[in-house]
Amino acid sequence: MKQFSHYLTVFFSIIFFVFSISSCIPPDVKGTADTQFFDLKGFLDNQITSLEKLEEKGITITKKTILQGQKTEQTLKKIDWKDEFAFFYSSDINTPQLRDRYKMEKSLQKWIFKTDEENLIVKEMQITFNDNHNEEGEISFKNVKEILIIQKDKNNIYENDRILTIKAKEGILESYSIKGSEDVILNEKQEFLVEGIIK
């Protein structure tokens, strides 16, 4: 089990390193000003603040990990949320230079952002709101019901596919998951799943 856990740590370190150096947003689209996009970073920061307060009151985090068919499960009382949400933070497309790179579809219940550009890793982001979403279109983090992010990163050496999901209730995280695969040339394709449930 220790050997598997060590292998798992190394594996995720590698895929996150590849993900980080390639970046979701190419160098020509960096920026910080507000846009019409969803403030994913702000949402995650807000969740971490709330979760750290709940940890002090005694919540339980059940974390399941599956790699190549091998499953581990941990019950935790405290977790490094910045590290746990690393892939989600790296998926933030809230930068003004991306306005013309994504097609937007907005309704009271759902916001959808899509792109076909190959150099953008985040291909799609969906934010689903609960029924209490403001009719004037004003968003609140407490109205977020689910976030779905689809990533695809491909070149001549590797191909990475990931689906990131966050589910919340009354403004507090209920669960999150990262499901995907990494296919590196000359190596066996690696499939993985990380899932966390908060109670």
Contact map, one row per residue, 1 for C-alpha under 8 A:
1111100000000000000000000000000000000000000000000000000000000000000000000000000000000000000000000000000000000000000000000000000000000000000000000000000000000000000000000000000000000000000000000000000
1111110000000000000000000000000000000000000000000000000000000000000000000000000000000000000000000000000000000000000000000000000000000000000000000000000000000000000000000000000000000000000000000000000
1111111000000000000000000000000000000000000000000000000000000000000000000000000000000000000000000000000000000000000000000000000000000000000000000000000000000000000000000000000000000000000000000000000
1111111100000000000000000000000000000000000000000000000000000000000000000000000000000000000000000000000000000000000000000000000000000000000000000000000000000000000000000000000000000000000000000000000
1111111110000000000000000000000000000000000000000000000000000000000000000000000000000000000000000000000000000000000000000000000000000000000000000000000000000000000000000000000000000000000000000000000
0111111111000000000000000000000000000000000000000000000000000000000000000000000000000000000000000000000000000000000000000000000000000000000000000000000000000000000000000000000000000000000000000000000
0011111111100000000000000000000000000000000000000000000000000000000000000000000000000000000000000000000000000000000000000000000000000000000000000000000000000000000000000000000000000000000000000000000
0001111111110000000000000000000000000000000000000000000000000000001000000000000000000000000000000000000000000000000000000000000000000000000000000000000000000000000000000000000000000000000000000000000
0000111111111000000000000000000000000000000000000000000000000000000000000000000000000000000000000000000000000000000000000000000000000000000000000000000000000000000000000000000000000000000000000000000
0000011111111100000000000000000000000000000000000000000000000000000000000000000000000000000000000000000000000000000000000000000000000000000000000000000000000000000000000000000000000000000000000000000
0000001111111110000000000000000000000000000000000000000000000000000000000000000000000000000000000000000000000000000000000000000000000000000000000000000000000000000000000000000000000000000000000000000
0000000111111111000000000000000000000000000000000000000000000000000000000000000000000000000000000000000000000000000000000000000000000000000000000000000000000000000000000000000000000000000000000000000
0000000011111111100000000000000000000000000000000000000000000000000000000000000000000000000000000000000000000000000000000000000000000000000000000000000000000000000000000000000000000000000000000000000
0000000001111111110000000000000000000000000000000000000000000000000000000000000000000000000000000000000000000000000000000000000000000000000000000000000000000000000000000000000000000000000000000000000
0000000000111111111000000000000000000000000000000000000000000000000000000000000000000000000000000000000000000000000000000000000000000000000000000000000000000000000000000000000000000100000000000000000
0000000000011111111100000000000000000000000000000000000000000000000000000000000000000010000000000000000000000000000000000000000000000000000000000000000000000000000000000000000000000000000000000000000
0000000000001111111110000000000000000000000000000000000000000000000000000000000000000000000000000000000000000000000000000000000000000000000000000000000000000000000000000000000000000000000000000000000
0000000000000111111111000000000000000000000000000000000000000000000000000000000000000000000000000000000000000000000000000000000000000000000000000000000000000000000000000000000000000000000000000000000
0000000000000011111111110000000000000000000000000000000000000000000000000000000000000000000000000000000000000000000000000000000000000000000000000000000000000000000000000000000000000000000000000000000
0000000000000001111111110000000000000000000000000000000000000000000000000000000000000000010000000000000000000000000000000000000000000000000000000000000000000000000000000000000000000000000000000000000
0000000000000000111111100000000000000000000000000000000000000000000000000000000000000000000000000000000000000000000000000000000000000000000000000000000000000000000000000000000000000000000000000000000
0000000000000000011111110100000000000000000000000000000000000000000000000000000000000000000000000000000000000000000000000000000000000000000000000000000000000000000000000000000000000000000000000000000
0000000000000000001111111100000000000000000000000000000000000000000000000000000000000000010000000000000000000000000000001000000000000000000000000000000000000000000000000000000000000000000000000000000
0000000000000000001101111100000000000000000000000000000000000000000000000000000000000000011110000000000000000000000000011100000000000000000000000000000000000000000000000000000000000000000000000000000
0000000000000000000000111110110000000000000000000000000000000000000000000000000000000000000010000000000000000000000000111000000000000000000000000000000000000000000000000000000000000000000000000000000
0000000000000000000001111111110000000000000000000000000000000000000000000000000000000000000000000000000000000000000000110000000000000000000000000000000000000000000000000000000000000000000000000000000
0000000000000000000000001111110000000000000000000000000000000000000000000000000000000000000000000000000000000000000000000000000000000000000000000000000000000000000000000000000000000000000000000000000
0000000000000000000000000111110000000000000000000000000000000000000000000000000000000000000000000000000000000000000000000000000000000000000000000000000000000000000000000000000000000000000000000000000
0000000000000000000000001111111000000000000000000000000000000000000000000000000000000000000000111100000000000000000000000000000000000000000000000000000000000000000000000000000000000000000000000000000
0000000000000000000000001111111100000000000000000000000000000000000000000000000000000000000000101000000000000000000000000000000000000000000000000000000000000000000000000000000000000000000000000000000
0000000000000000000000000000111110000000000000000000000000000000000000000000000000000000000000111000000000000000000000000000000000000000000000000000000000000000000000000000000000000000000000000000000
0000000000000000000000000000011111000000000000000000000000000000000000000000000000000000000001110000000000000000000000000000000000000000000000000000000000000000000000000000000000000000000000000000000
0000000000000000000000000000001111100000000000000000000000000000000000000000000000000000000000110000000000000000000000000000000000000000000000000000000000000000000000000000000000000000000000000000000
0000000000000000000000000000000111111000000000000000000000000000000000000000000000000000000001110000000000000000000000000000000000000000000000000000000000000000000000000000000000000000000000000000000
0000000000000000000000000000000011111000000000000000000000000000000000000000000000000000000001110010000000000000000000000000000000000000000000000000000000000000000000000000000000000000000000000000000
0000000000000000000000000000000001111100000000000000000000000000000000000000000000000000000001000010000000000000000000000000000000000000000000000000000000000000000000000000000000000000000000000000000
0000000000000000000000000000000001111110000000000000000000000000000000000000000000000000000011100000000000000000000000000000000000000000000000000000000000000000000000000000000000000000000000000000000
0000000000000000000000000000000000011111000000000000000000000000000000000000000000000000000001000000000000000000000000000000001000000000000000000000000000000000000000000000000000000000000000000000000
0000000000000000000000000000000000001111111000000000000000000000000000000000000000000000000101000000000000000000000000000000000000000000000000000000000000000000000000000000000000000000000000000000000
0000000000000000000000000000000000000111111100000000000000000000000000000000000000000001100111000000000000000000000000000000000000000000000000000000000000000000000000000000000000000000000000000000000
0000000000000000000000000000000000000011111110000000000000000000000000000000000000000000100100000000000000000000000000000000000000000000000000000000000000000000000000000000000000000000000000000000000
0000000000000000000000000000000000000011111111000000000000000000000000000000000000000000000000000000000000000000000000000000000000000000000000000000000000000000000000000000000000000000000000000000000
0000000000000000000000000000000000000011111111100000000000000000000000000000000000000000000000000000000000000000000000000000000000000000000010000000000000000000000000000000000000000000000000000000000
0000000000000000000000000000000000000001111111110000000000000000000000000000000000001000100000000000000000000000000000000000000000000000000000000000000000000000000000000000000000000000000000000000000
0000000000000000000000000000000000000000111111111000000000000000000000000000000000000000000000000000000000000000000000000000000000000000000000000000000000000000000000000000000000000000000000000000000
0000000000000000000000000000000000000000011111111100000000000000000000000000000000000000000000000000000000000000000000000000000000000000000010000000000000000000000000000000000000000000000000000000000
0000000000000000000000000000000000000000001111111110000000000000000000000000000000000000000000000000000000000000000000000000000000000000000000000000000000000000000000000001100000000000000000000000000
0000000000000000000000000000000000000000000111111111000000000000000000000000000011000000000000000000000000000000000000000000000000000000000000000000000000000000000000000000000000000000000000000000000
0000000000000000000000000000000000000000000011111111100000000000000000000000000000000000000000000000000000000000000000000000000000000000000000000000000000000000000000000000000000000000000000000000000
0000000000000000000000000000000000000000000001111111110000000000000000000000000000000000000000000000000000000000000000000000000000000000000000000000000000000000000000000001000000000000000000000000000
0000000000000000000000000000000000000000000000111111111000000000000000000000000000000000000000000000000000000000000000000000000000000000000000000000000000000000000000000001100000000000000000000000000
0000000000000000000000000000000000000000000000011111111100000000000000000000000000000000000000000000000000000000000000000000000000000000000000000000000000000000000000000000000000000000000000000000000
0000000000000000000000000000000000000000000000001111111110000000000000000000000000000000000000000000000000000000000000000000000000000000000000000000000000000000000000000000000000000000000000000000000
0000000000000000000000000000000000000000000000000111111111100000000000000000000000000000000000000000000000000000000000000000000000000000000000000000000000000000000000000000000000000000000000000000000
0000000000000000000000000000000000000000000000000011111111110000000000000000110000000000000000000000000000000000000000000000000000000000000000000000000000000000000000000000000000000000000000000000000
0000000000000000000000000000000000000000000000000001111111100000000000000000000000000000000000000000000000000000000000000000000000000000000000000000000000000000000000000000000000000000000000000000000
0000000000000000000000000000000000000000000000000000111111100000000000000000000000000000000000000000000000000000000000000000000000000000000000000000000000000000000000000000000000000000000000000000000
0000000000000000000000000000000000000000000000000000011111110000000000000000100000000000000000000000000000000000000000000000000000000000000000000000000000000000000000000000000000000000000000000000000
0000000000000000000000000000000000000000000000000000011111111000000000000000100000000000000000000000000000000000000000000000000000000000000000000000000000000000000000000000000000000000000000000000011
0000000000000000000000000000000000000000000000000000001001111100000000000011110000000000000000000000000000000000000000000000000000000000000000000000000000000000000000000000000000000000000000000000011
0000000000000000000000000000000000000000000000000000000000111110000000000011110000000000000000000000000000000000000000000000000000000000000000000000000000000000000000000000000000000000000000000001111
0000000000000000000000000000000000000000000000000000000000011111000000001111000000000000000000000000000000000000000000000000000000000000000000000000000000000000000000000000000000000000000000000001110
0000000000000000000000000000000000000000000000000000000000001111100000001111000000000000000000000000000000000000000000000000000000000000000000000000000000000000000000000000000000000000000000000111100
0000000000000000000000000000000000000000000000000000000000000111110000111100000000000000000000000000000000000000000000000000000000000000000000000000000000000000000000000000000000000000000000001111000
0000000000000000000000000000000000000000000000000000000000000011111000111000000000000000000000000000000000000000000000000000000000000000000000000000000000000000000000000000000000000000000000011110000
0000000000000000000000000000000000000000000000000000000000000001111111110000000000000000000000000000000000000000000000000000000000000000000000000000000000000000000000000000000000000000000000011100000
0000000100000000000000000000000000000000000000000000000000000000111111100000000000000000000000000000000000000000000000000000000000000000000000000000000000000000000000000000000000000000000001111000000
0000000000000000000000000000000000000000000000000000000000000000011111000000000000000000000000000000000000000000000000000000000000000000000000000000000000000000000000000000000000000000000001110000000
0000000000000000000000000000000000000000000000000000000000000000011111100000000000000000000000000000000000000000000000000000000000000000000000000000000000000000000000000000000000000000000000000000000
0000000000000000000000000000000000000000000000000000000000000000011111110000000000000000000000000000000000000000000000000000000000000000000000000000000000000000000000000000000000000000000000000000000
0000000000000000000000000000000000000000000000000000000000000001111011111000000000000000000000000000000000000000000000000000000000000000000000000000000000000000000000000000000000000000000000000000000
0000000000000000000000000000000000000000000000000000000000000001110001111100000000000000000000000000000000000000000000000000000000000000000000000000000000000000000000000000000000000000000000000000000
0000000000000000000000000000000000000000000000000000000000000111100000111110000000000000000000000000000000000000000000000000000000000000000000000000000000000000000000000000000000000000000000000000000
0000000000000000000000000000000000000000000000000000000000000111000000011111000000000000000000000000000000000000000000000000000000000000000000000000000000000000000000000000000000000000000000000000000
0000000000000000000000000000000000000000000000000000000000011110000000001111100000000000000000000000000000000000000000000000000000000000000000000000000000000000000000000000000000000000000000000000000
0000000000000000000000000000000000000000000000000000000000011110000000000111111000000000000000000000000000000000000000000000000000000000000000000000000000000000000000000000000000000000000000000000000
0000000000000000000000000000000000000000000000000000001001111000000000000011111000000000000000000000000000000000000000000000000000000000000000000000000000000000000000000000000000000000000000000000000
0000000000000000000000000000000000000000000000000000001000011000000000000001111100000000000000000000000000000000000000000000000000000000000000000000000000000000000000000000000000000000000000000000000
0000000000000000000000000000000000000000000000000000000000000000000000000001111110010000000000000000000000000000000000000000000000000000000000000000000000000000000000000000000000000000000000000000000
0000000000000000000000000000000000000000000000000000000000000000000000000000011111110000000000000000000000000000000000000000000000000000000000000000000000000000000000000000000000000000000000000000000
0000000000000000000000000000000000000000000000010000000000000000000000000000001111111000000000000000000000000000000000000000000000000000000000000000000000000000000000000000000000000000000000000000000
0000000000000000000000000000000000000000000000010000000000000000000000000000000111111100000000000000000000000000000000000000000000000000000000000000000000000000000000000000000000000000000000000000000
0000000000000000000000000000000000000000000000000000000000000000000000000000000111111100000000000000000000000000000000000000000000000000000000000000000000000000000000000000000000000000000000000000000
0000000000000000000000000000000000000000000000000000000000000000000000000000001111111110000000000000000000000000000000000000000000000000000000000000000000000000000000000000000000000000000000000000000
0000000000000000000000000000000000000000000100000000000000000000000000000000000011111111100000000000000000000000000000000000000000000000000000000000000000000000000000000000000000000000000000000000000
0000000000000000000000000000000000000000000000000000000000000000000000000000000001111111110000000000000000000000000000000000000000000000000000000000000000000000000000000000000000000000000000000000000
0000000000000001000000000000000000000000000000000000000000000000000000000000000000011111111000000000000000000000000000000000000000000000000000000000000000000000000000000000000000000000000000000000000
0000000000000000000000000000000000000001000000000000000000000000000000000000000000001111111100000000000000000000000000000000000000000000000000000000000000000000000100000000000000000000000000000000000
0000000000000000000000000000000000000001100100000000000000000000000000000000000000001111111100000000000000000000000000000000000000000000000000000000000000000000000000000000000000000000000000000000000
0000000000000000000100110000000000000000000000000000000000000000000000000000000000000111111100000000000000000000000000000000000000000000000000000000000000000000000000000000000000000000000000000000000
0000000000000000000000010000000000000000000000000000000000000000000000000000000000000011111110000000000000000000000000000100000000000000000000000000100000000000000000000000000000000000000000000000000
0000000000000000000000010000000000000011100000000000000000000000000000000000000000000001111111000000000000000000000000000000000000000000000000000000000000000000000000000000000000000000000000000000000
0000000000000000000000011000000000001001000000000000000000000000000000000000000000000000001111100100000000000000000000000100000000000000000000000000000000000000000000000000000000000000000000000000000
0000000000000000000000000000000101111111000000000000000000000000000000000000000000000000000111110100000000000000000000000000000000000000000000000000000000000000000000000000000000000000000000000000000
0000000000000000000000000000111111101000000000000000000000000000000000000000000000000000000011111110000000000000000000000000000000000000000000000000000000000000000000000000000000000000000000000000000
0000000000000000000000000000101111100000000000000000000000000000000000000000000000000000000001111110000000000000000000000000000000000000000000000000000000000000000000000000000000000000000000000000000
0000000000000000000000000000111000000000000000000000000000000000000000000000000000000000000000111111100000000000000000000000000000000000000000000000000000000000000000000000000000000000000000000000000
0000000000000000000000000000100000000000000000000000000000000000000000000000000000000000000011111111110000000000000000000000000000000000000000000000000000000000000000000000000000000000000000000000000
0000000000000000000000000000000000110000000000000000000000000000000000000000000000000000000000111111110000000000000000000000000000000000000000000000000000000000000000000000000000000000000000000000000
0000000000000000000000000000000000000000000000000000000000000000000000000000000000000000000000001111111000000000000000000000000000000000000000000000000000000000000000000000000000000000000000000000000
0000000000000000000000000000000000000000000000000000000000000000000000000000000000000000000000001111111000000000001010000000000000000000000000000000000000000000000000000000000000000000000000000000000
0000000000000000000000000000000000000000000000000000000000000000000000000000000000000000000000000111111100000000111000000000000000000000000000000000000000000000000000000000000000000000000000000000000
0000000000000000000000000000000000000000000000000000000000000000000000000000000000000000000000000001111110000001111000000000000000000000000000000000000000000000000000000000000000000000000000000000000
0000000000000000000000000000000000000000000000000000000000000000000000000000000000000000000000000000011111000011110000000000000000000000000000000000000000000000000000000000000000000000000000000000000
0000000000000000000000000000000000000000000000000000000000000000000000000000000000000000000000000000001111100011100000000000000000000000000000000000000000000000000000000000000000000000000000000000000
0000000000000000000000000000000000000000000000000000000000000000000000000000000000000000000000000000000111110111000000000000000000000000000000000000000000000000000000000000000000000000000000000000000
0000000000000000000000000000000000000000000000000000000000000000000000000000000000000000000000000000000011111110000000000000000000000000000000000000000000000000000000000000000000000000000000000000000
0000000000000000000000000000000000000000000000000000000000000000000000000000000000000000000000000000000001111110000000000000000010001110100000000000000000000000000000000000000000000000000000000000000
0000000000000000000000000000000000000000000000000000000000000000000000000000000000000000000000000000000000111110000000000000000111101000000000000000000000000000000000000000000000000000000000000000000
0000000000000000000000000000000000000000000000000000000000000000000000000000000000000000000000000000000001111111000000000000011110000000000000000000000000000000000000000000000000000000000000000000000
0000000000000000000000000000000000000000000000000000000000000000000000000000000000000000000000000000000111111111100000000000011100000000000000000000000000000000000000000000000000000000000000000000000
0000000000000000000000000000000000000000000000000000000000000000000000000000000000000000000000000000001111000111110000000001111000000000000000000000000000000000000000000000000000000000000000000000000
0000000000000000000000000000000000000000000000000000000000000000000000000000000000000000000000000000011110000011111000000001110000000000000000000000000000000000000000000000000000000000000000000000000
0000000000000000000000000000000000000000000000000000000000000000000000000000000000000000000000000000011100000001111100000011100000000000000000000000000000000000000000000000000000000000000000000000000
0000000000000000000000000000000000000000000000000000000000000000000000000000000000000000000000000000111000000000111110010111000000000000000000000000000000000000000000000000000000000000000000000000000
0000000000000000000000000000000000000000000000000000000000000000000000000000000000000000000000000000000000000000011111000010000000000000000000000000000000000000000000000000000000000000000000000000000
0000000000000000000000000000000000000000000000000000000000000000000000000000000000000000000000000000100000000000001111110010000000000000000000000000000000000000000000000000000000000000000000000000000
0000000000000000000000000000000000000000000000000000000000000000000000000000000000000000000000000000000000000000000111111000000000000000000000000000000010000000000000000000000000000000000000000000000
0000000000000000000000001100000000000000000000000000000000000000000000000000000000000000000000000000000000000000000011111000000000000000000000000000000010000000000000000000000000000000000000000000000
0000000000000000000000011100000000000000000000000000000000000000000000000000000000000000000000000000000000000000001011111110000000000000000000000000000010000000000000000000000000000000000000000000000
0000000000000000000000111000000000000000000000000000000000000000000000000000000000000000000000000000000000000000000001111110000000000000000000000000001110000000000000000000000000000000000000000000000
0000000000000000000000010000000000000000000000000000000000000000000000000000000000000000001010000000000000000000001000011111100000000000000000000000111100000000000000000000000000000000000000000000000
0000000000000000000000000000000000000000000000000000000000000000000000000000000000000000000000000000000000000000011110011111100000000000000000000000111100000000000000000000000000000000000000000000000
0000000000000000000000000000000000000000000000000000000000000000000000000000000000000000000000000000000000000001111000000111110000000000000000000001111000000000000000000000000000000000000000000000000
0000000000000000000000000000000000000000000000000000000000000000000000000000000000000000000000000000000000000001110000000111111000000000000000000011110000000000000000000000000000000000000000000000000
0000000000000000000000000000000000000000000000000000000000000000000000000000000000000000000000000000000000000111100000000001111100000000000000000111100000000000000000000000000000000000000000000000000
0000000000000000000000000000000000000100000000000000000000000000000000000000000000000000000000000000000000000111000000000000111110000000000000011111000000000000000000000000000000000000000000000000000
0000000000000000000000000000000000000000000000000000000000000000000000000000000000000000000000000000000000001110000000000000011111000000000000011110000000000000000000000000000000000000000000000000000
0000000000000000000000000000000000000000000000000000000000000000000000000000000000000000000000000000000000011100000000000000001111111000000000111100000000000000000000000000000000000000000000000000000
0000000000000000000000000000000000000000000000000000000000000000000000000000000000000000000000000000000000001000000000000000000111111000000000111000000000000000000000000000000000000000000000000000000
0000000000000000000000000000000000000000000000000000000000000000000000000000000000000000000000000000000000001000000000000000000011111000000000100000000000000000000000000000000000000000000000000000000
0000000000000000000000000000000000000000000000000000000000000000000000000000000000000000000000000000000000000000000000000000000011111100000000100000000000000000000000000000000000000000000000000000000
0000000000000000000000000000000000000000000000000000000000000000000000000000000000000000000000000000000000011000000000000000000011111110111100100000000000000000000000000000000000000000000000000000000
0000000000000000000000000000000000000000000000000000000000000000000000000000000000000000000000000000000000010000000000000000000000011111111000000000000000000000000000000000000000000000000000000000000
0000000000000000000000000000000000000000000000000000000000000000000000000000000000000000000000000000000000010000000000000000000000001111110000000000000000000000000000000000000000000000000000000000000
0000000000000000000000000000000000000000000000000000000000000000000000000000000000000000000000000000000000000000000000000000000000000111110000000000000000000000000000000000000000000000000000000000000
0000000000000000000000000000000000000000000000000000000000000000000000000000000000000000000000000000000000010000000000000000000000001111111000000000000000000000000000000000000000000000000000000000000
0000000000000000000000000000000000000000000000000000000000000000000000000000000000000000000000000000000000000000000000000000000000001111111100000000000000000000000000000000000000000000000000000000000
0000000000000000000000000000000000000000000000000000000000000000000000000000000000000000000000000000000000000000000000000000000000001100111110100000000000000000000000000000000000000000000000000000000
0000000000000000000000000000000000000000000000000000000000000000000000000000000000000000000000000000000000000000000000000000000000001000011111110000000000000000000000000000000000000000000000000000000
0000000000000000000000000000000000000000001001000000000000000000000000000000000000000000000000000000000000000000000000000000000000000000001111110000000000000000000000000010000000000000000000000000000
0000000000000000000000000000000000000000000000000000000000000000000000000000000000000000000000000000000000000000000000000000000000000000000111110000000000000000000000001111000000000000000000000000000
0000000000000000000000000000000000000000000000000000000000000000000000000000000000000000000000000000000000000000000000000000000011111000001111111000000000000000000000000110000000000000000000000000000
0000000000000000000000000000000000000000000000000000000000000000000000000000000000000000000000000000000000000000000000000000001111000000000111111110000000000000000000011010000000000000000000000000000
0000000000000000000000000000000000000000000000000000000000000000000000000000000000000000000000000000000000000000000000000000001111000000000000111110000000000000000000111110000000000000000000000000000
0000000000000000000000000000000000000000000000000000000000000000000000000000000000000000000000000000000000000000000000000000011110000000000000011111000000000000000011110000000000000000000000000000000
0000000000000000000000000000000000000000000000000000000000000000000000000000000000000000000000000000000000000000000000000000111100000000000000011111100000000000000111100000000000000000000000000000000
0000000000000000000000000000000000000000000000000000000000000000000000000000000000000000000000000000000000000000000000000001111000000000000000000111110000000000001111000000000000000000000000000000000
0000000000000000000000000000000000000000000000000000000000000000000000000000000000000000001000000000000000000000000000000111110000000000000000000011111000000000001110000000000000000000000000000000000
0000000000000000000000000000000000000000000000000000000000000000000000000000000000000000000000000000000000000000000000000111100000000000000000000001111100000000111100000000000000000000000000000000000
0000000000000000000000000000000000000000000000000000000000000000000000000000000000000000000000000000000000000000000000001111000000000000000000000000111110000001111000000000000000000000000000000000000
0000000000000000000000000000000000000000000000000000000000000000000000000000000000000000000000000000000000000000000000001110000000000000000000000000011111000011110000000000000000000000000000000000000
0000000000000000000000000000000000000000000000000000000000000000000000000000000000000000000000000000000000000000000001111000000000000000000000000000001111100111100000000000000000000000000000000000000
0000000000000000000000000000000000000000000000000000000000000000000000000000000000000000000000000000000000000000000000000000000000000000000000000000000111111111000000000000000000000000000000000000000
0000000000000000000000000000000000000000000000000000000000000000000000000000000000000000000000000000000000000000000000000000000000000000000000000000000011111110000000000000000000000000000000000000000
0000000000000000000000000000000000000000000000000000000000000000000000000000000000000000000000000000000000000000000000000000000000000000000000000000000001111100000000000000000000000000000000000000000
0000000000000000000000000000000000000000000000000000000000000000000000000000000000000000000000000000000000000000000000000000000000000000000000000000000001111110000000000000000000000001100000000000000
0000000000000000000000000000000000000000000000000000000000000000000000000000000000000000000000000000000000000000000000000000000000000000000000000000000011111111000000000000000000000111100000000000000
0000000000000000000000000000000000000000000000000000000000000000000000000000000000000000000000000000000000000000000000000000000000000000000000000000000111101111100000000000000000000111000000000000000
0000000000000000000000000000000000000000000000000000000000000000000000000000000000000000000000000000000000000000000000000000000000000000000000000000001111000111110000000000000000011110000000000000000
0000000000000000000000000000000000000000000000000000000000000000000000000000000000000000000000000000000000000000000000000000000000000000000000000000011110000011111000000000000000011100000000000000000
0000000000000000000000000000000000000000000000000000000000000000000000000000000000000000000000000000000000000000000000000000000000000000000000000000011100000001111100000000000001111000000000000000000
0000000000000000000000000000000000000000000000000000000000000000000000000000000000000000000000000000000000000000000000000000000000000000000000000001111000000000111110000000000011110000000000000000000
0000000000000000000000000000000000000000000000000000000000000000000000000000000000000001000000000000000000000000000000000000000000000000000000000011110000000000011111000000000111100000000000000000000
0000000000000000000000000000000000000000000000000000000000000000000000000000000000000000000000000000000000000000000000000000000000000000000000000111100000000000001111100000000111000000000000000000000
0000000000000000000000000000000000000000000000000000000000000000000000000000000000000000000000000000000000000000000000000000000000000000000000000111000000000000000111110000111110000000000000000000000
0000000000000000000000000000000000000000000000000000000000000000000000000000000000000000000000000000000000000000000000000000000000000000000000001110000000000000000011111000111100000000000000000000000
0000000000000000000000000000000000000000000000000000000000000000000000000000000000000000000000000000000000000000000000000000000000000000000000011100000000000000000001111111111000000000000000000000000
0000000000000000000000000000000000000000000000000000000000000000000000000000000000000000000000000000000000000000000000000000000000000000000001011000000000000000000000111111110000000000000000000000000
0000000000000000000000000000000000000000000000000000000000000000000000000000000000000000000000000000000000000000000000000000000000000000000001101000000000000000000000011111000000000000000000000000000
0000000000000000000000000000000000000000000000000000000000000000000000000000000000000000000000000000000000000000000000000000000000000000000011111000000000000000000000011111100000000000000000000000000
0000000000000000000000000000000000000000000000100110000000000000000000000000000000000000000000000000000000000000000000000000000000000000000001000000000000000000000000011111110000000000000000000000000
0000000000000000000000000000000000000000000000100010000000000000000000000000000000000000000000000000000000000000000000000000000000000000000000000000000000000000000001111011111100000000000000000000010
0000000000000000000000000000000000000000000000000000000000000000000000000000000000000000000000000000000000000000000000000000000000000000000000000000000000000000000001111001111100000000000000000000111
0000000000000000000000000000000000000000000000000000000000000000000000000000000000000000000000000000000000000000000000000000000000000000000000000000000000000000000001110000111110000000000000000011110
0000000000000000000000000000000000000000000000000000000000000000000000000000000000000000000000000000000000000000000000000000000000000000000000000000000000000000000111100000111111000000000000000011100
0000000000000000000000000000000000000000000000000000000000000000000000000000000000000000000000000000000000000000000000000000000000000000000000000000000000000000001111000000001111100000000000001111000
0000000000000000000000000000000000000000000000000000000000000000000000000000000000000000000000000000000000000000000000000000000000000000000000000000000000000000011110000000000111110000000000001110000
0000000000000000000000000000000000000000000000000000000000000000000000000000000000000000000000000000000000000000000000000000000000000000000000000000000000000000011100000000000011111000000000111100000
0000000000000000000000000000000000000000000000000000000000000000000000000000000000000000000000000000000000000000000000000000000000000000000000000000000000000001111000000000000001111100000000111000000
0000000000000000000000000000000000000000000000000000000000000000000000000000000000000000000000000000000000000000000000000000000000000000000000000000000000000001110000000000000000111110000011110000000
0000000000000010000000000000000000000000000000000000000000000000000000000000000000000000000000000000000000000000000000000000000000000000000000000000000000000111100000000000000000011111000011100000000
0000000000000000000000000000000000000000000000000000000000000000000000000000000000000000000000000000000000000000000000000000000000000000000000000000000000000111000000000000000000001111101111000000000
0000000000000000000000000000000000000000000000000000000000000000000000000000000000000000000000000000000000000000000000000000000000000000000000000000000000001110000000000000000000000111111110000000000
0000000000000000000000000000000000000000000000000000000000000000000000000000000000000000000000000000000000000000000000000000000000000000000000000000000000001100000000000000000000000011111000000000000
0000000000000000000000000000000000000000000000000000000000000000000000000000000000000000000000000000000000000000000000000000000000000000000000000000000000000000000000000000000000000001111100000000000
0000000000000000000000000000000000000000000000000000000000000000000000000000000000000000000000000000000000000000000000000000000000000000000000000000000000000000000000000000000000000011111110000000000
0000000000000000000000000000000000000000000000000000000000000000000000000000000000000000000000000000000000000000000000000000000000000000000000000000000000000000000000000000000000000011011111000000000
0000000000000000000000000000000000000000000000000000000000000000000000000000000000000000000000000000000000000000000000000000000000000000000000000000000000000000000000000000000000001111001111100000000
0000000000000000000000000000000000000000000000000000000000000000001100000000000000000000000000000000000000000000000000000000000000000000000000000000000000000000000000000000000000001110000111110000000
0000000000000000000000000000000000000000000000000000000000000000001100000000000000000000000000000000000000000000000000000000000000000000000000000000000000000000000000000000000000111100000011111000000
0000000000000000000000000000000000000000000000000000000000000000111100000000000000000000000000000000000000000000000000000000000000000000000000000000000000000000000000000000000000111000000001111100000
0000000000000000000000000000000000000000000000000000000000000001111000000000000000000000000000000000000000000000000000000000000000000000000000000000000000000000000000000000000011110000000000111110000
0000000000000000000000000000000000000000000000000000000000000011110000000000000000000000000000000000000000000000000000000000000000000000000000000000000000000000000000000000000011100000000000011111000
0000000000000000000000000000000000000000000000000000000000000011100000000000000000000000000000000000000000000000000000000000000000000000000000000000000000000000000000000000001111000000000000001111100
0000000000000000000000000000000000000000000000000000000000001111000000000000000000000000000000000000000000000000000000000000000000000000000000000000000000000000000000000000001110000000000000000111110
0000000000000000000000000000000000000000000000000000000000001110000000000000000000000000000000000000000000000000000000000000000000000000000000000000000000000000000000000000011100000000000000000011111
0000000000000000000000000000000000000000000000000000000000111100000000000000000000000000000000000000000000000000000000000000000000000000000000000000000000000000000000000000111000000000000000000001111
0000000000000000000000000000000000000000000000000000000000111000000000000000000000000000000000000000000000000000000000000000000000000000000000000000000000000000000000000000010000000000000000000000111
